[in-house]
Amino acid sequence: MKREELKELGLNDDQIAAVMTSYGKEVNPLKEQVDSLTSERDSLKQQVSDRDGQLDDLRKNAGKNEELEATIKQLQEDNKAAAAKYQNDLATKEKGFKIEGALRDAKAKNVKAVLSLIDTEKVSVQKDGTLDGLTDQIEAVKKSDSYLFDAENAGQPIKFGGNFGNSDNNNGAGKDNIASRIAARFIGTS
């Protein structure tokens, strides 16, 4: 779904933004799940390939009993290390997906830019799947770099014009005092 397609359907910019936000909420978790499953699949393929290589080594060493026992011990240790590395990689990716989702929920305009300002080492995933230590960091980034987030009160328009400190915009001359003073400076009559 593209913004241009929605514009062709006659939707205005606010409606398009609402549709894209709703679409993103549904699609982003699916993308994260696909990325996670793809990563898991690739890791499992690599593990199978490693195991095949290990079996070939065992066949070569089958005639030497002492060497075979040492090789088996080494393979068992390697397999434990590989399993631990896989679990750590999976947990790290899951944590990254959750952090990115939380940043999208916090209305970050550019998730990667905000992510560079977050210390992910201080964020942990709880057993219930919630993130601990992220909310405070997001709030700190919102205070220091608020331009990276969609404004919470985007419905209030910025007002241009106005009285500029004058008591009456219609002062009889039809001119604004500040505008008159600036114009006079440029002419050199002030």
C-alpha positions as CSV (number, residue, x, y, z in Angstrom):
1,M,0.0,0.0,0.0
2,K,1.5,3.3,-1.1
3,R,0.5,6.9,-0.2
4,E,0.1,7.7,-3.9
5,E,-2.5,4.9,-4.3
6,L,-4.5,6.3,-1.4
7,K,-4.3,9.8,-2.8
8,E,-5.6,8.5,-6.1
9,L,-8.6,7.1,-4.2
10,G,-9.4,10.7,-3.1
11,L,-8.2,10.5,0.5
12,N,-6.8,13.7,2.1
13,D,-3.4,13.8,3.9
14,D,-4.9,13.3,7.4
15,Q,-6.9,10.3,6.2
16,I,-3.8,8.9,4.4
17,A,-1.7,9.3,7.6
18,A,-4.4,7.5,9.7
19,V,-4.6,4.6,7.2
20,M,-0.8,4.3,7.0
21,T,-0.5,4.2,10.8
22,S,-3.2,1.5,11.1
23,Y,-1.5,-0.4,8.3
24,G,1.9,-0.1,9.9
25,K,0.5,-1.4,13.3
26,E,-0.7,-4.6,11.5
27,V,2.2,-5.1,9.1
28,N,5.2,-4.3,11.3
29,P,4.7,-7.2,13.7
30,L,4.3,-9.6,10.8
31,K,7.5,-8.3,9.3
32,E,9.3,-8.8,12.6
33,Q,8.0,-12.3,12.8
34,V,9.1,-13.1,9.3
35,D,12.6,-11.7,10.0
36,S,12.8,-13.7,13.2
37,L,11.7,-16.9,11.5
38,T,14.1,-16.3,8.6
39,S,16.9,-15.8,11.0
40,E,16.0,-18.9,12.9
41,R,15.9,-20.9,9.7
42,D,19.3,-19.7,8.5
43,S,20.8,-20.5,11.9
44,L,19.3,-24.0,11.9
45,K,20.7,-24.6,8.4
46,Q,24.1,-23.5,9.5
47,Q,23.9,-25.9,12.5
48,V,22.9,-28.8,10.3
49,S,25.8,-28.0,8.0
50,D,28.2,-27.9,11.0
51,R,26.9,-31.2,12.4
52,D,27.4,-32.8,8.9
53,G,31.0,-31.7,9.0
54,Q,31.4,-33.0,12.5
55,L,30.1,-36.4,11.4
56,D,32.6,-36.5,8.6
57,D,35.4,-35.9,11.1
58,L,34.1,-38.7,13.3
59,R,34.1,-41.1,10.3
60,K,37.7,-40.2,9.6
61,N,38.8,-40.8,13.2
62,A,36.7,-43.9,13.8
63,G,39.8,-46.2,13.7
64,K,41.5,-44.4,16.5
65,N,39.6,-44.9,19.7
66,E,41.4,-42.3,22.0
67,E,41.2,-39.7,19.3
68,L,37.6,-40.5,18.7
69,E,36.7,-39.9,22.4
70,A,38.6,-36.6,22.4
71,T,36.8,-35.6,19.2
72,I,33.4,-36.5,20.6
73,K,34.1,-34.5,23.8
74,Q,35.2,-31.5,21.7
75,L,32.1,-31.8,19.5
76,Q,29.8,-31.9,22.5
77,E,31.4,-28.7,23.9
78,D,31.2,-27.1,20.5
79,N,27.5,-28.0,20.2
80,K,26.7,-26.6,23.6
81,A,28.5,-23.4,22.7
82,A,26.7,-23.2,19.4
83,A,23.3,-23.7,21.1
84,A,24.1,-21.0,23.7
85,K,25.2,-18.6,20.9
86,Y,22.0,-19.3,18.9
87,Q,19.9,-18.6,22.0
88,N,21.8,-15.3,22.7
89,D,21.4,-14.2,19.0
90,L,17.7,-15.0,19.0
91,A,17.2,-13.1,22.3
92,T,19.2,-10.1,21.0
93,K,17.1,-10.0,17.8
94,E,13.9,-10.3,19.7
95,K,15.0,-7.5,22.0
96,G,15.8,-5.3,19.0
97,F,12.4,-5.9,17.4
98,K,10.7,-5.1,20.6
99,I,12.7,-1.8,21.1
100,E,11.9,-0.8,17.5
101,G,8.2,-1.5,18.0
102,A,8.2,0.6,21.2
103,L,9.9,3.5,19.3
104,R,7.2,3.3,16.6
105,D,4.5,3.3,19.3
106,A,6.2,6.4,20.8
107,K,5.7,8.0,17.4
108,A,9.4,8.2,16.4
109,K,9.7,9.8,13.0
110,N,12.9,7.8,12.2
111,V,13.3,4.7,14.3
112,K,17.0,4.2,13.4
113,A,17.9,7.8,14.3
114,V,16.2,7.5,17.7
115,L,17.7,4.0,18.2
116,S,21.2,5.5,17.9
117,L,20.4,7.7,20.9
118,I,19.2,4.7,23.0
119,D,21.6,2.6,25.1
120,T,20.2,-0.8,24.3
121,E,22.5,-2.4,26.9
122,K,20.5,-0.8,29.6
123,V,17.2,-2.2,28.3
124,S,16.2,-5.7,29.3
125,V,13.3,-7.9,28.2
126,Q,11.2,-9.1,31.2
127,K,9.7,-12.6,31.4
128,D,6.3,-11.2,30.5
129,G,7.8,-9.6,27.3
130,T,7.8,-6.0,28.5
131,L,10.9,-3.8,28.2
132,D,12.6,-2.5,31.3
133,G,14.7,0.6,31.1
134,L,13.4,1.9,27.8
135,T,10.6,4.3,28.8
136,D,13.0,6.7,30.7
137,Q,15.4,6.8,27.8
138,I,12.6,7.6,25.3
139,E,11.4,10.4,27.5
140,A,14.9,11.8,27.8
141,V,15.3,11.7,24.0
142,K,11.9,13.3,23.6
143,K,13.0,16.2,25.8
144,S,16.4,16.6,24.2
145,D,15.5,15.9,20.6
146,S,11.7,16.4,20.4
147,Y,12.0,16.9,16.6
148,L,12.5,13.2,16.2
149,F,9.0,12.4,17.3
150,D,5.6,13.3,16.0
151,A,4.1,16.2,18.0
152,E,1.6,15.1,20.6
153,N,-0.5,18.2,20.0
154,A,-0.3,18.2,16.3
155,G,-3.9,19.4,16.1
156,Q,-3.0,22.9,17.2
157,P,-1.9,25.0,14.2
158,I,1.0,27.5,14.5
159,K,-0.4,31.0,14.3
160,F,1.3,33.5,12.0
161,G,0.4,37.2,12.2
162,G,-1.4,38.7,15.1
163,N,-0.9,41.8,17.2
164,F,2.8,41.6,17.8
165,G,2.4,43.3,21.1
166,N,0.1,46.0,19.7
167,S,-3.0,46.8,21.6
168,D,-5.0,47.0,18.4
169,N,-4.4,45.5,15.0
170,N,-6.7,48.1,13.5
171,N,-4.9,51.2,14.7
172,G,-6.5,53.4,12.1
173,A,-3.6,53.4,9.8
174,G,-4.1,49.8,8.7
175,K,-0.5,49.0,9.5
176,D,1.2,47.0,12.2
177,N,3.5,49.0,14.4
178,I,6.4,46.5,14.2
179,A,6.1,46.2,10.5
180,S,6.1,50.1,10.3
181,R,9.1,50.3,12.5
182,I,11.0,47.7,10.4
183,A,10.1,49.4,7.2
184,A,11.2,52.8,8.6
185,R,14.6,51.3,9.6
186,F,15.2,50.1,6.1
187,I,14.3,53.5,4.7
188,G,16.6,55.1,7.3
189,T,14.0,57.3,8.9
190,S,14.0,55.9,12.4
